[in-house]
Amino acid sequence: MRLTQGQFSYLPDLTDAEIKQQGAYALEQGWSLAVEFTDDPHPRNTYWEMWGTPMFDLKDPAGLLFEVNECRKVHPDKYIKVLAFDSKKGFESIRMFFLVNRPAEEPGFDLVRSEGSGRAIHYTLRSYAAEHPAGERYRQRP
Amino acid sequence: MNKLVTPKITDAKKRFQSGVLQYKQMGYWAPDYEPKDSDILAVFRITPQDGVDPEEAAAAVAGESSTATWTVVWTDRLTDYSHYQAKAYRLDPVPGTPGQYFAYIAYDLDLFEEGSIANLTASIIGNVFGFKPLKALRLEDMRLPISYLKTFQGPPTGIVVERERLNCYGRPLLGATMKPKLGLSGRNYGRVVYEALMGGLDFTKDDENINSQPFMHWRDRYLYCMEGVNKAIARTGEMKGHYLNVTAATMEDMYERAEFAKELGSVIIMIDLVIGYTAIQSISKWARRNDMILHLHRAGHSTYTRQKNHGVSFRVIAKWMRMAGVDHIHAGTVVGKLEGDPNVIRGIYDTCRETDVPQNFQHGIFFDQPWASLKKMMPVASGGIHAGQMHQLITYLGEDVVLQFGGGTIGHPMGIQAGATANRVALEAIIKARNEGKDIWREGPQLLANAAKTCTPLRAALDTWKDVTFDYASTDSVDFVPTPVPAV
């Protein structure tokens, strides 16, 4: 499957130059950029691992691309996303979110149905990628 | 009411002699009155009957929407009556429209019950709209003071939290109303939901008149829709939802349906404007308690919002709905099949989404309106729009909006999933180009054509609907000349 979270997942993967352009747009708006990664893209997995703190004082979008590439070197088989945070009153939230890296294999999700009374069904979504024990998933690669 | 105009009577004995006085004489015309920050202000477009003095007509509107009756009553003297009288404080001829006037009226806060749209509207659009000396009357705009706004809950979720729940940022949300709107069985209906969400939409939607009819009862619909929603979530990894319409005959029925939607894990429910202000406020409180996004379909509004000379403008309805508390509100498309002048729509979108809306006559906004941290409503653009208009939609409507392509998804020649994908690709391509600094208004058609090179469904959508536009004159436009005298 192809995970379609984010602003641009239905388009061809962004090139490095395109990532920089999007970063430049965020900086023009006065937003702060951040990079996060995970091996578990469950849609309710809100807190991906932070690749450092948001880059509040970044001025040049080349800095974003540098961090994205550093993160890619360490986590080539993980999902990596770029976020833009807006601290303005009335928002104080995320304003941009797009993926910049995917694992070669995207195993997707299992939909578990548990049947209740009155035909009601409760649905549970499980990430195939998160089936391995955490100790194995987060072991440092040599 | 005769043409002879006399000023306000200040001598109490004369003022309260039994009989009939002009509204002006009773004190409802007060051109020297300075509105207080805590006053509720309204501007009406009045069309007095032939021979009726416009100032007297404005005073009559103030009187009939507050304390007055047709004759003098001595019981006024038991009250601090001048405090309770609404005051018409300003009257402007409508530019270019002889016989019509904008009448500004101030109401003291004590005239209203806290937190009740029903009470507010019972005065402001109550008996006064049938008042004989007026040919027509339209409520154009209102200024709600912060002190009054703070007695309302407002939207249960708001744009920011809705996006956080859906994990969707930086682009409009995409939706579609299920078609045909009537006649599908629950099982077939859920199929359309699944296909549309699987193709790339964030939301699908019940239509306003889908409740619990013989062809599809509500429980059946909810169960099949949630199967479609969850299956599409599992296949894409994205949060999605279907607006389950809980509109029903009684509040008890509505709560039952809302509870079932919650039990099934739906993130959103839906109501129709026709259920009434009190029912909307009730279900809004339920939605806040249960972390449910609340979608409002504005069914019925065009009966009173569309004609310029009589009724209530939609910008006022939008204000009341932000107070009553809904998260989504249908607010016009500009380019689609339904009524929508670009300036009027801009004023309505600002009313939904901004934390402070400054006076802007060109957009139909007569007053500064700070929103006192009431959450923001997500406007919904729906009705006769398609992928080929994406650059126009984003230019007019921005990114905090739900774009709903019903026919433009389900009518796609390659099927529903393809229709949804065409819309999603068009949307992402235009947002990406906008962020890259491209002029999407001019380059839009070329940008879409380029995106279609790697997306056959988009190519098919562009070819199928390339000439479809709804280019008719709006009936509700703004009467405005660019040198206004500031109000208040």
Interface residues (C-beta under 8 A of the other chain):
Chain A: M1 L3 T4 Q5 Q7 F8 S9 Y10 L11 P12 E18 Q21 Q22 Y25 P41 H42 P43 R44 T46 L83 A84 K89 G90 F91 E92 S93 I94 R95 M96 F97 F98 G108 F109 D110 L111 G118 R119 A120 I121 H122 Y123 L125
Chain B: V160 R163 E164 N167 C168 Y169 G170 R171 G200 R219 L223 M226 E227 N230 K231 I233 A234 R235 T236 G237 E238 M239 F260 E263 L264 G265 E354 T355 K376 T421 R424 V425 E428 A429 I431 K432 N435 E436 G437 A451 T454 C455
